[in-house]
Amino acid sequence: MGDSPQKVTGGCMCGAVRYEAPAPHSIIYCHCRDCRRHSGAPLVSFVGYLRSDIAWSGDARQIYHSSENIERGFCGKCGTPLTWEGYVEELGGDLIEIFISTTDTPDEYVPTFHIWHDERVKWLEVADDLPRYRGWAHDGSEPYAHGPVAKD
């Protein structure tokens, strides 16, 4: 993706859980309610991979089954949210989205589109010209907007 480093490293706040992966296949903003609740933030940003692309080290991440076929990984010691995990048919495999804020170099990963934008917190709009999708972006749908959307 663009000028992103060829290797991504990162981990939780306390350092117990670490990961290493190649350059991500996607870098996104997610506005869905579940990601907001998992992170405690009004939106999240992720670097995306197939599950087999990531090497974990240190303590095993803990997994919360948040909904059917969806898991969310976190550190069992410090509680840092680390991942969204699920099977994505359109990509042909198990996907892991890692929170950009847990990477060692978060400034290197600039999101390229927004997903679940319809579920956004209405008082926050990111001032960029990126495509905005009502739901998932990999289902063949077209973005409904590029750039900020008028308040609902």
C-alpha positions as CSV (number, residue, x, y, z in Angstrom):
1,M,0.0,0.0,0.0
2,G,1.6,3.2,-1.1
3,D,4.7,4.1,0.9
4,S,4.0,1.8,3.8
5,P,7.0,-0.1,5.2
6,Q,7.5,-3.7,3.9
7,K,7.2,-5.1,7.5
8,V,4.7,-4.2,10.2
9,T,5.6,-4.8,13.8
10,G,3.7,-3.9,17.0
11,G,2.0,-5.1,20.1
12,C,0.0,-4.3,23.2
13,M,0.7,-1.6,25.7
14,C,2.5,-3.8,28.2
15,G,4.5,-5.6,25.5
16,A,3.3,-9.1,26.4
17,V,1.7,-9.7,23.0
18,R,3.7,-8.9,19.8
19,Y,3.2,-9.4,16.1
20,E,5.1,-9.1,12.8
21,A,3.6,-9.1,9.3
22,P,4.4,-8.1,5.8
23,A,3.0,-4.9,4.3
24,P,-0.8,-4.9,4.7
25,H,-3.3,-5.5,1.9
26,S,-5.6,-2.8,3.2
27,I,-5.5,0.2,5.5
28,I,-8.9,1.5,6.5
29,Y,-11.1,3.4,8.9
30,C,-14.0,1.5,10.4
31,H,-17.1,3.3,11.9
32,C,-19.1,0.3,13.0
33,R,-20.7,0.2,16.4
34,D,-18.9,-3.0,17.4
35,C,-15.4,-1.7,16.6
36,R,-16.3,1.6,18.5
37,R,-17.4,-0.4,21.5
38,H,-14.4,-2.7,21.4
39,S,-11.9,0.2,21.3
40,G,-13.8,2.9,23.2
41,A,-13.1,5.3,20.4
42,P,-15.5,7.2,18.0
43,L,-13.8,5.4,15.0
44,V,-10.9,3.0,14.5
45,S,-8.2,2.4,11.9
46,F,-6.9,-0.9,10.8
47,V,-4.1,-2.6,8.7
48,G,-5.5,-5.7,7.1
49,Y,-4.1,-9.2,6.5
50,L,-5.0,-12.8,5.8
51,R,-4.6,-14.7,9.1
52,S,-1.7,-16.7,7.7
53,D,0.3,-13.5,7.1
54,I,0.8,-12.7,10.8
55,A,3.4,-14.1,13.2
56,W,2.5,-13.7,16.9
57,S,5.0,-13.8,19.7
58,G,5.0,-13.5,23.5
59,D,1.7,-14.2,25.2
60,A,-1.2,-15.6,23.2
61,R,-3.8,-12.9,22.6
62,Q,-7.1,-13.5,24.2
63,I,-10.2,-13.8,22.0
64,Y,-13.7,-12.5,22.5
65,H,-16.4,-13.9,20.2
66,S,-18.3,-10.7,19.6
67,S,-20.8,-12.0,17.0
68,E,-21.3,-15.0,14.7
69,N,-18.0,-15.8,13.0
70,I,-16.4,-12.6,14.4
71,E,-13.6,-12.5,17.0
72,R,-11.8,-9.7,18.7
73,G,-8.3,-10.1,20.0
74,F,-6.8,-8.4,23.0
75,C,-4.0,-8.7,25.5
76,G,-5.0,-10.7,28.6
77,K,-2.6,-8.7,30.8
78,C,-3.2,-5.0,29.9
79,G,-6.4,-5.3,28.0
80,T,-5.2,-3.5,24.8
81,P,-7.6,-4.2,21.9
82,L,-5.5,-5.7,19.1
83,T,-7.7,-7.2,16.3
84,W,-10.9,-7.8,14.5
85,E,-10.9,-11.3,13.0
86,G,-13.3,-13.1,10.7
87,Y,-13.9,-15.0,7.5
88,V,-14.3,-12.8,4.5
89,E,-15.7,-14.7,1.5
90,E,-14.9,-11.9,-0.9
91,L,-11.2,-12.1,0.0
92,G,-11.3,-15.9,0.2
93,G,-10.0,-16.4,3.7
94,D,-9.7,-15.6,7.3
95,L,-9.0,-11.9,7.7
96,I,-7.3,-10.1,10.6
97,E,-7.6,-6.4,11.0
98,I,-5.0,-5.0,13.4
99,F,-5.5,-1.7,15.1
100,I,-3.1,0.8,13.6
101,S,-2.5,2.4,17.0
102,T,-0.9,-0.8,18.1
103,T,1.8,-0.8,15.4
104,D,5.3,0.4,16.3
105,T,5.1,3.1,13.5
106,P,1.4,4.2,13.2
107,D,2.2,7.3,11.2
108,E,3.3,5.0,8.4
109,Y,-0.2,3.6,7.7
110,V,-2.6,6.1,6.2
111,P,-6.1,4.8,5.6
112,T,-7.4,4.7,2.1
113,F,-11.2,4.4,2.6
114,H,-14.0,4.3,5.3
115,I,-16.3,1.3,5.9
116,W,-19.6,1.1,7.8
117,H,-19.8,4.9,7.5
118,D,-23.5,4.9,7.9
119,E,-22.9,3.7,11.5
120,R,-20.6,6.6,12.3
121,V,-20.9,8.9,15.3
122,K,-22.7,11.8,13.7
123,W,-20.8,14.5,15.5
124,L,-17.5,13.4,14.0
125,E,-16.6,13.6,10.4
126,V,-13.0,13.0,9.1
127,A,-11.9,15.8,6.8
128,D,-10.5,13.8,3.9
129,D,-11.5,13.0,0.4
130,L,-11.5,9.2,0.8
131,P,-14.3,6.9,-0.4
132,R,-17.0,6.1,2.1
133,Y,-18.9,2.9,2.0
134,R,-22.3,2.3,3.8
135,G,-21.1,-1.2,4.9
136,W,-18.3,-3.5,3.9
137,A,-16.1,-2.3,1.0
138,H,-15.1,-5.7,-0.4
139,D,-18.6,-6.8,-1.4
140,G,-18.5,-5.1,-4.8
141,S,-20.5,-2.1,-3.8
142,E,-19.6,1.4,-4.8
143,P,-18.8,4.1,-2.3
144,Y,-21.7,6.4,-1.6
145,A,-19.6,9.5,-1.0
146,H,-16.0,10.8,-1.3
147,G,-15.1,13.2,1.4
148,P,-17.2,14.5,4.4
149,V,-20.9,13.9,4.4
150,A,-23.5,16.5,5.5
151,K,-24.8,16.0,9.0
152,D,-27.8,13.6,9.1
